[in-house]
Amino acid sequence: MVSSLPTPKSKSKKAKASSSQSKVISSGSTASSNPLNQITRLESTLLGEEYDPNPLVPLIALSRHDDPQIVHKAVWALHRVFIKFIAENKVGGLNGDLTSTRNAATSSVHDNSIGGGDNDLGEEREVKAWVRERLLEYIEVLGGLVRDNEPALRSSSVPLLFSLLPPLSTSLQSTTPLIHIPYLRLILDLLFNPRPSLRGAKPKSSGGGGGWKIVEVNQVDEDDGVLPIDVAQIVVDDFWAKYDDIRWAFFKESSNFIQNANGDQSISDPTNLLAQLGPLVNLPKQSEDINAFYIPSFSEPPSQSSLSTSKRAKKSAKKGKLRYKGEIDELPAWMKEYESEGSESEEEEPNQKGKKGTVGGGKRQREKVSTLSIHQSVYSLQSHKTQYTNLWENVLSYLKLDDFWIRKILVGLHGEYGIMGHFKPERRLRIADWLSTLVDGGGANAMLGMNGLFVLMTEYNFEYPHFYDRLYALLDRNVMHVKYRARFFRLLDTFLASSLLSSALIASFIKRLARLTLSAPPAGIIIILPFIYNLLKRHPGTMVLIQRPDSDNNILKISSTLGKEGYVDPYNAEEKNVLKTHAIDSSLWEIAALQKHYLASISTLAKVFGEVFTKPQFGMEDFLDHGYGTLFDTESNRKIKNPPALSMLIETAAADTLPDLFPCSAVAGGSDEAVVKQGDIVSELWAF
């Protein structure tokens, strides 16, 4: 078998493989002139009993053909060839950093082969290294097809990339199942930093080492470096969400990918990662949920002997703990202050399910997540949570997120299947710093950030003393003119729902909202009035705002100008401390002013405050979606009980005998005593 291998004593032999490409392609027969037939013949040669890897070169060249049909057939043929070569240990070891073409090309050919070729001859080792380089070229072609403008090629490239992972992983020499981490990192690099499609590309130089001349018409209609959404959907649905083993590896390696050795951002566009991470919400909640594996060797759970081996490793780590003072899973610098005492030491999991085993002083037998093997970690629910938490902490720490993804993260943050629902419980409070930064920025994200802080306060005992001061500062006139106005008031209603809040605090919010009605559009006033009514009903201590008598004549202070002295409103609108605004000493004269509003629906609603408070609270959902369109429909469809009086002179008059609805009068003084009378435009428009 070895006699048929290409002898790579000199580089000219590898060049002979390249020359064989031209001989095969330029064959005079009709069958070989057809690329589809040529692919079939090359595949048959490579899969034959006599081992000759030279046809890999022309077959890879056909995978860069301009015709999508030829490319599709070539990449599937190469897939079958390399699956066979990997199984037969004919490919050099894929070790080290494969994400860089330079590192992959210059990596030592003396690495152990995938099947452990320590006893291989030097010549055979060079052949394996040459086949390894062809495999990397094939992976480069597949990585470029994820951005091809042909949907069939995009959808085929993803399963072909992942299909090499199980044979590469199972061929590793180990007593326990492993995941081929270098190749997984290469897949992640192709997904996080997608390359252009090589379909129809030509080498820039004759040697092929100067890159490729890309054909622009074959590229997907997306910005450079952005993973197409359909490719991300395939990756999520068919791989990350479906299989527990590679999803665990995805969490772990993506976290390492972000937080690399230099601490620099190494993802071209955060969308490429978040489009794959965001939809992963249906994660395992119990150990029994970990039951789907992409790599077949993980189907068998870890044995008890492997657990005892982990225990011995743990004991040896304790003995030598003085030798290493660093942190195994170091946290981002901005989150270290939220580290609870002993939280890392609590990253443990029982190694016996359903048993109440005790050791010595009655402590349960546990294993640290950091000491588990890959096989044990895949079956460990705590390890899944740890890697998921690490990944999200690094995403929020290192990636530059735009408003779209910030809002999407904030919306999906809470709930049983939200992001925080899968966090390690003792590390959920670390996200508070990120939320506080969003609140300081203001806008729509600030209100959603307040919602996140509110959940941390109510469910996880997080202390945030200035929560209501920050919330009060968000109530300005701009909030009445934004498209997220309805969501803002839904959240505001949640934050002010507790009956344990002080009357002075609630009065400040009521007064601020009442003051906003003076400059708000009608659709905003329709929301504020029932909102204030509900607050008054919920907090009876604030009823003094509409029942405050004047000290002299026992009338309500509902006007800003009472008498000659005038009425000075004690409410300080500039005060930032919500408990020091003196709103509880003021009155809602703003609502009294709304009782004279030009829009009948608003004036009618404002008059409710002058009646006895026996009505139940308003359903806010009936008012949150009002706009100018709904208000106009309401007025136009209103049934008029008493029709307005009509002028019969206008109705029956001709155009030249119309009476004046707005007659002009002479202006006294001036040089001209009389004003030239102009036609009354209103009267003219009224006559049909």
Secondary structure by P-SEA (a helix, b strand, c coil): ccccccccccaaaaaaaaaaaaaaaaccccccccaaaaaaaaaaaaacccccccaaaaaaaaaacccaaaaaaaaaaaaaaaaaaaaaccccccccccccaaaaaacccccccccccccccaaaaaaaaaaaaaaaaaaaaaaaacccccaaaaaaaaaaaacaaaaaaaaccccccccaaaaaaaaaaaaaccccccccbbbcccccccccccccccccccccccccaaaaaaaaaccccccaaaaaaaaaaaaaaaaccccccccccaaaaaaaaaaccccccccccccccccccccccccaaaaaaaaaaaaaaaaaccccccccccccccccccccccccccccccccccccccccccccbbbbcccccaaaaaacaaaaaaaaaaaaaaaaccccccaaaaaaaaaaccccccccccccccccccaaaaaaaaaaaccaaaaaaaaaaaaaaacccccccaaaaaaaaacccccccccaaaaaaaaaaaaaccccccaaaaaaaaaaaaaaaacccaaaaaaaaaaaaaaaaacccccccccccccccccccccccccccccccccccccccccccccccccaaaaaaacccccaaaaaaaaccccccccccccccccccccaaaaaaaaaaccccccccccccccccccccccccbbbbbbcccccccccccccaaaaaacc
